[in-house]
């Protein structure tokens, strides 16, 4: 039996339950987690099981793709030789193209997708608790265990909303819930009924669940959730939906102490509408999910269309379409070129951190444009029959036809989610900012569009370097502090006296209120809110470490978030915890598709 793993699923525990029921678990059950050196152990267990009729569970075989070919051969030998009638093999792996087809064909495939929706996830999480043990638990423990099941279900369901809700996918499963429940019950029982909330929050948020979380922002979100749920008010039918004051119709109070089966009825009766509000997100998050699903569907349909359909219908043939795109791109980028030697000669006596950054930006733009022009000229010759079409040229042809950014360009490009047409327009705007610098390299733009930089981190570091040199301070003692102004770009007519003015950021998950000058809830159907001009200046890090009334807002290059992290910005707010659960972030390049 081949278990195809999915997030939140734990098929091996079900196999263990079945093994106990069949009397196999004590002496005739073997469980091997594949990894370095475990292939020998696995083969020994298989040989024993083949001869003596044992059950053998091999977990995560996708981690050793080469060894799976030896596994396939061994199972074929067993089938030809004839195994003990009780011999069973259970395999588990994540979806992978490296697994042998023959191994898949001879297996019974099984997958267990986690349920969709908070209601289904919560019922499944609560069902993990043992019915017989439940009736003997203290009422305080029951309240806490229900809140823990809600936390588990909410954590899993947040993943549906993508990077806005959680930066990465994690293998959170029923085992984590049950381990946390055991720790919680033991601490309260041994403490004589006293609930050590800080200890429980640390153990669950930092170790049991937090141990899976490799992203600092995800770990902070997890701890913020637990701060909301694990508090004394929980024992008095506290509201479980965080920060839902603006949505009085969307509510889910903690239930009173009930019989085991009555909790399922309570969940059905109370959760009537599935909404992002249940997770602390704005309702706009649902729009983002549906838009992404629709884009994926239509993109798949487009890729399945026959390449000659346009010509048959009287439109352009694929080659005509690609040739037109090719010429348009060449017309846009062929004039982009920066003479680095001339620029360096102009700043030789006054070359500072800002000049270094812009020189690096010009160099990277030159490399990117060179690759674009070179690859397009090669493809042009190939389409004209003067060169043989290579695999690289075929890939470029397909990308231009489908309106995607070619892989060879993406390697030299900045992070982006844009389609080809939008990307070219954006590239031209970036080139304009660099040209302004090339024309007068001693003068930095009055307002720098930081989203137009390949490496915005280096520009922020330059701000710190200038301040460190001016004030004779160590660089690592400074922090790039962001102060939102009331100005738009057209209102700025002089450089900042301290630091620099930057623009190009949009707020995702919230909006900026110009009246109160702090973060506020998003308006309906407004996915992003453009920020006014922001002043970035260097301050001592110790001064902002524990500053009250601010939210350390993560800045990402694209809406993909995660690996495109740039820095933290300091924004004034009424509730940093609310902004954390809402996934509020600043995005440099929000363009998609």
Number of C-alpha atoms within 10 A of each C-alpha: 15 21 23 19 20 17 16 21 19 19 19 17 12 9 16 17 12 13 16 12 10 9 11 18 17 9 9 17 20 20 15 17 16 20 13 9 8 14 20 11 12 21 14 12 20 26 16 17 22 24 15 15 19 24 24 23 24 22 23 19 22 20 17 16 16 13 14 18 16 14 19 17 13 15 17 15 12 15 11 9 9 11 18 13 11 14 17 17 17 18 21 24 17 16 12 12 9 13 20 16 11 12 17 13 10 13 14 12 13 13 13 14 12 17 16 11 17 25 22 15 21 24 19 17 21 24 16 13 18 11 13 9 9 15 13 9 12 14 16 17 21 21 20 22 22 20 22 24 25 23 22 23 24 21 22 25 24 20 17 17 18 19 16 23 25 24 20 15 15 16 16 19 18 21 15 17 23 19 14 22 19 12 15 23 21 12 16 18 15 9 11 8 14 11 20 14 16 12 12 18 21 16 16 23 24 17 13 18 24 19 12 16 22 13 14 11 17 20 19 18 21 23 20 18 24 21 16 17 24 21 16 12 12 19 18 12 14 18 17 21 21 20 20 20 11 9 10 7 10 17 19 19 14 22 21 15 17 13 11 18 10 11 18 16 11 15 17 13 9 14 16 13 13 11 18 21 23 23 22 23 27 24 18 20 24 17 16 16 14 12 12 15 12 12 13 13 11 11 13 11 10 12 12 9 10 9 15 13 13 14 14 10 9 8 12 15 16 19 16 14 15 23 19 12 17 20 13 13 18 15 10 13 19 12 10 17 18 18 12 15 9 12 19 17 11 16 15 11 9 11 14 14 17 20 22 16 21 22 22 16 21 25 15 18 24 18 14 20 21 17 15 20 16 12 16 20 15 18 25 19 13 16 18 10 10 11 12 13 15 12 9 14 18 13 14 22 23 16 17 22 20 17 18 18 21 19 13 15 17 12 10 16 17 19 17 20 18 19 17 20 17 16 19 17 13 15 19 15 13 19 22 13 16 23 16 13 19 23 12 13 23 18 13 15 18 15 22 19 19 21 22 23 25 22 19 19 14 19 21 23 18 21 21 27 22 18 19 18 11 9 9 10 14 13 16 11 13 21 23 22 21 20 16 21 14 13 12 13 17 8 9 13 9 10 14 15 9 12 21 20 26 22 20 21 25 23 22 22 29 25 21 22 15 14 7 10 14 17 23 18 16 20 15 10 12 13 19 19 19 15 21 19 24 23 20 22 22 24 18 16 14 11 10 14 10 9 11 11 13 18 24 20 21 19 22 24 28 24 22 19 21 18 13 17 15 21 16 18 21 18 19 21 21 14 14 20 20 20 24 25 25 25 25 26 25 30 27 25 21 22 15 14 16
